[in-house]
């Protein structure tokens, strides 16, 4: 009987030690997790519109260097949902906001349509696109402005141009980003 009491006491002491150990381990884990996390409370509430903002890079002519330069714009991503290619080309037509940059698109150019097909964006522009100066370097910069802007989108590998819905000898290649 004495042995039974001793075994019973041993099991009770072992159970108490196990319970205390379990509680201690959980307490230590909890304190380690909580000590590494600090809750960030923004100074102002972030609106849905602010959360939808995305950065796009547009390529314009730099007056100082004579080369293409990027202008980063923060725009509402919703603007790019319907037809991102048309929107980006239209932004090039509208021109830069930075005074050191200038647009390469001739006046009154319109985007007739854009179409995406197997990695290539087909950009159909109005006939006014042919009103660029005869300077071949500026024509190449105009092409590269559009190509570099559109190939910033991960799905775009190349750009092909149409003028009033038809291929044109001035823009007869399929262009890739340089």
C-alpha positions as a LaTeX table, in Angstrom:
\begin{tabular}{lrrr}
\hline
Residue & $x$ (\AA) & $y$ (\AA) & $z$ (\AA) \\
\hline
Unk1 & 0.00 & 0.00 & 0.00 \\
Unk2 & 2.87 & 2.28 & 0.79 \\
Unk3 & 4.23 & 1.67 & $-2.70$ \\
Unk4 & 0.87 & 2.64 & $-4.20$ \\
Unk5 & 0.88 & 5.93 & $-2.28$ \\
Unk6 & 4.43 & 6.64 & $-3.43$ \\
Unk7 & 3.51 & 5.94 & $-7.08$ \\
Unk8 & 0.38 & 8.11 & $-6.76$ \\
Unk9 & 2.38 & 11.03 & $-5.29$ \\
Unk10 & 5.02 & 10.59 & $-7.99$ \\
Unk11 & 2.37 & 10.85 & $-10.75$ \\
Unk12 & 0.78 & 13.92 & $-9.15$ \\
Unk13 & 4.18 & 15.66 & $-8.85$ \\
Unk14 & 5.02 & 14.68 & $-12.47$ \\
Unk15 & 1.66 & 16.03 & $-13.67$ \\
Unk16 & 2.19 & 19.31 & $-11.80$ \\
Unk17 & 5.70 & 19.67 & $-13.27$ \\
Unk18 & 4.35 & 18.91 & $-16.78$ \\
Unk19 & 1.57 & 21.50 & $-16.41$ \\
Unk20 & 3.98 & 24.16 & $-15.10$ \\
Unk21 & 6.44 & 23.34 & $-17.92$ \\
Unk22 & 3.72 & 23.55 & $-20.56$ \\
Unk23 & 2.50 & 26.91 & $-19.25$ \\
Unk24 & 6.09 & 28.21 & $-19.04$ \\
Unk25 & 6.95 & 27.19 & $-22.62$ \\
Unk26 & 3.78 & 28.79 & $-23.98$ \\
Unk27 & 4.49 & 31.97 & $-22.02$ \\
Unk28 & 8.01 & 32.18 & $-23.45$ \\
Unk29 & 6.77 & 31.60 & $-27.01$ \\
Unk30 & 4.09 & 34.25 & $-26.58$ \\
Unk31 & 6.53 & 36.82 & $-25.20$ \\
Unk32 & 9.00 & 36.18 & $-28.07$ \\
Unk33 & 6.29 & 36.58 & $-30.72$ \\
Unk34 & 4.85 & 39.71 & $-29.12$ \\
Unk35 & 8.22 & 41.35 & $-28.54$ \\
Unk36 & 9.09 & 41.30 & $-32.28$ \\
Unk37 & 5.83 & 42.78 & $-33.52$ \\
Unk38 & 4.96 & 46.42 & $-33.23$ \\
Unk39 & 1.67 & 47.60 & $-34.57$ \\
Unk40 & 1.99 & 50.40 & $-37.13$ \\
Unk41 & $-0.66$ & 53.06 & $-36.90$ \\
Unk42 & $-0.63$ & 55.42 & $-39.90$ \\
Unk43 & $-0.92$ & 59.12 & $-39.21$ \\
Unk44 & $-3.76$ & 59.36 & $-41.68$ \\
Unk45 & $-6.15$ & 56.79 & $-43.04$ \\
Unk46 & $-5.18$ & 55.38 & $-46.45$ \\
Unk47 & $-8.06$ & 55.75 & $-48.90$ \\
Unk48 & $-9.07$ & 53.20 & $-51.53$ \\
Unk49 & $-7.94$ & 55.65 & $-54.21$ \\
Unk50 & $-4.46$ & 55.91 & $-52.66$ \\
Unk51 & $-4.18$ & 52.13 & $-52.53$ \\
Unk52 & $-4.92$ & 51.89 & $-56.27$ \\
Unk53 & $-2.03$ & 54.16 & $-57.28$ \\
Unk54 & 0.64 & 52.74 & $-59.56$ \\
Unk55 & 3.80 & 54.17 & $-61.09$ \\
Unk56 & 4.26 & 54.31 & $-64.86$ \\
Unk57 & 7.34 & 55.43 & $-66.78$ \\
Unk58 & 6.84 & 57.59 & $-69.85$ \\
Unk59 & 9.70 & 58.38 & $-72.23$ \\
Unk60 & 10.10 & 61.94 & $-73.51$ \\
Unk61 & 12.82 & 63.97 & $-75.21$ \\
Unk62 & 15.18 & 65.65 & $-72.75$ \\
Unk63 & 15.97 & 69.21 & $-73.96$ \\
Unk64 & 19.25 & 69.30 & $-72.06$ \\
Unk65 & 20.77 & 65.97 & $-73.13$ \\
Unk66 & 19.05 & 65.43 & $-76.47$ \\
Unk67 & 18.21 & 61.88 & $-75.40$ \\
Unk68 & 15.10 & 60.11 & $-74.19$ \\
Unk69 & 14.46 & 60.38 & $-70.49$ \\
Unk70 & 11.81 & 58.90 & $-68.24$ \\
Unk71 & 9.10 & 60.76 & $-66.45$ \\
Unk72 & 7.56 & 58.69 & $-63.68$ \\
Unk73 & 3.88 & 59.31 & $-63.05$ \\
Unk74 & 1.74 & 58.08 & $-60.21$ \\
Unk75 & $-1.67$ & 57.28 & $-61.66$ \\
Unk76 & $-4.80$ & 55.47 & $-60.58$ \\
Unk77 & $-4.44$ & 51.84 & $-61.69$ \\
Unk78 & $-8.12$ & 51.84 & $-62.66$ \\
Unk79 & $-7.15$ & 54.07 & $-65.62$ \\
Unk80 & $-5.07$ & 51.19 & $-67.00$ \\
Unk81 & $-7.71$ & 48.47 & $-66.65$ \\
Unk82 & $-9.73$ & 49.07 & $-69.80$ \\
Unk83 & $-6.96$ & 49.65 & $-72.35$ \\
Unk84 & $-3.52$ & 50.32 & $-70.85$ \\
Unk85 & $-1.78$ & 50.66 & $-74.22$ \\
Unk86 & $-4.09$ & 53.40 & $-75.49$ \\
Unk87 & $-3.85$ & 55.20 & $-72.15$ \\
Unk88 & $-0.04$ & 55.18 & $-72.14$ \\
Unk89 & 0.23 & 56.37 & $-75.76$ \\
Unk90 & $-2.32$ & 59.09 & $-75.02$ \\
Unk91 & $-0.20$ & 60.22 & $-72.08$ \\
Unk92 & 2.76 & 60.52 & $-74.49$ \\
Unk93 & 0.61 & 62.58 & $-76.87$ \\
Unk94 & $-0.50$ & 64.85 & $-74.00$ \\
Unk95 & 3.15 & 65.52 & $-73.17$ \\
Unk96 & 5.35 & 65.67 & $-70.10$ \\
Unk97 & 4.76 & 67.57 & $-66.88$ \\
Unk98 & 8.49 & 68.16 & $-66.39$ \\
Unk99 & 9.67 & 71.37 & $-68.09$ \\
Unk100 & 13.03 & 69.82 & $-69.05$ \\
Unk101 & 11.25 & 67.26 & $-71.20$ \\
Unk102 & 9.25 & 67.71 & $-74.38$ \\
Unk103 & 6.87 & 65.50 & $-76.29$ \\
Unk104 & 7.91 & 64.01 & $-79.59$ \\
Unk105 & 4.43 & 63.43 & $-80.97$ \\
Unk106 & 3.35 & 65.89 & $-83.65$ \\
Unk107 & 0.36 & 68.11 & $-82.90$ \\
Unk108 & $-3.14$ & 66.68 & $-83.39$ \\
Unk109 & $-2.03$ & 63.01 & $-83.42$ \\
Unk110 & $-4.77$ & 60.71 & $-82.20$ \\
Unk111 & $-4.71$ & 57.11 & $-81.10$ \\
Unk112 & $-7.18$ & 55.30 & $-83.34$ \\
Unk113 & $-6.79$ & 52.04 & $-81.46$ \\
Unk114 & $-4.30$ & 49.71 & $-79.84$ \\
Unk115 & $-4.38$ & 45.95 & $-79.91$ \\
Unk116 & $-2.36$ & 43.31 & $-78.05$ \\
Unk117 & $-1.45$ & 40.13 & $-79.91$ \\
Unk118 & 1.08 & 37.52 & $-78.69$ \\
Unk119 & 3.43 & 39.91 & $-76.92$ \\
Unk120 & 3.15 & 42.63 & $-79.57$ \\
Unk121 & 1.13 & 45.84 & $-79.22$ \\
Unk122 & $-0.19$ & 47.18 & $-82.51$ \\
Unk123 & $-0.56$ & 50.96 & $-82.25$ \\
Unk124 & $-2.78$ & 52.58 & $-84.87$ \\
Unk125 & $-2.18$ & 56.34 & $-85.02$ \\
Unk126 & $-3.81$ & 59.04 & $-87.13$ \\
Unk127 & $-2.07$ & 60.38 & $-90.24$ \\
Unk128 & $-0.74$ & 63.36 & $-88.27$ \\
Unk129 & 1.97 & 61.09 & $-86.85$ \\
Unk130 & 3.74 & 61.54 & $-90.20$ \\
Unk131 & 4.08 & 65.28 & $-89.49$ \\
Unk132 & 7.27 & 64.80 & $-87.49$ \\
Unk133 & 10.28 & 66.75 & $-88.71$ \\
Unk134 & 12.41 & 65.17 & $-91.41$ \\
Unk135 & 15.13 & 64.61 & $-88.81$ \\
Unk136 & 15.64 & 60.82 & $-88.82$ \\
Unk137 & 17.03 & 60.97 & $-85.28$ \\
Unk138 & 13.80 & 62.56 & $-83.99$ \\
Unk139 & 11.74 & 59.94 & $-85.85$ \\
Unk140 & 13.75 & 57.20 & $-84.09$ \\
Unk141 & 13.29 & 58.95 & $-80.74$ \\
Unk142 & 9.53 & 59.19 & $-81.40$ \\
Unk143 & 9.42 & 55.44 & $-82.10$ \\
Unk144 & 11.60 & 54.63 & $-79.10$ \\
Unk145 & 9.48 & 56.88 & $-76.89$ \\
Unk146 & 6.42 & 54.77 & $-77.61$ \\
Unk147 & 8.23 & 51.42 & $-77.66$ \\
Unk148 & 10.10 & 52.03 & $-74.39$ \\
Unk149 & 6.95 & 53.25 & $-72.67$ \\
Unk150 & 4.83 & 50.27 & $-73.75$ \\
Unk151 & 7.53 & 47.67 & $-73.08$ \\
Unk152 & 7.61 & 48.82 & $-69.45$ \\
Unk153 & 4.55 & 46.57 & $-69.18$ \\
Unk154 & 5.78 & 43.03 & $-68.54$ \\
Unk155 & 3.58 & 41.38 & $-71.18$ \\
Unk156 & 4.76 & 43.64 & $-74.02$ \\
Unk157 & 7.76 & 42.44 & $-76.00$ \\
Unk158 & 7.43 & 44.52 & $-79.17$ \\
Unk159 & 5.41 & 47.26 & $-80.87$ \\
Unk160 & 4.15 & 47.56 & $-84.44$ \\
Unk161 & 2.70 & 50.73 & $-85.93$ \\
Unk162 & $-0.17$ & 51.38 & $-88.30$ \\
Unk163 & $-1.18$ & 54.76 & $-89.73$ \\
Unk164 & $-4.94$ & 55.14 & $-90.22$ \\
Unk165 & $-5.32$ & 51.36 & $-90.00$ \\
Unk166 & $-2.74$ & 50.59 & $-92.69$ \\
Unk167 & 0.93 & 49.64 & $-92.63$ \\
Unk168 & 3.14 & 52.61 & $-93.52$ \\
Unk169 & 6.63 & 52.60 & $-95.02$ \\
Unk170 & 7.78 & 55.15 & $-92.40$ \\
Unk171 & 6.95 & 52.76 & $-89.55$ \\
Unk172 & 7.14 & 49.36 & $-91.23$ \\
Unk173 & 9.09 & 47.32 & $-88.67$ \\
Unk174 & 8.19 & 45.55 & $-85.48$ \\
Unk175 & 10.13 & 47.42 & $-82.83$ \\
Unk176 & 11.62 & 46.15 & $-79.58$ \\
Unk177 & 13.03 & 48.12 & $-76.65$ \\
Unk178 & 16.63 & 49.23 & $-77.08$ \\
\hline
\end{tabular}
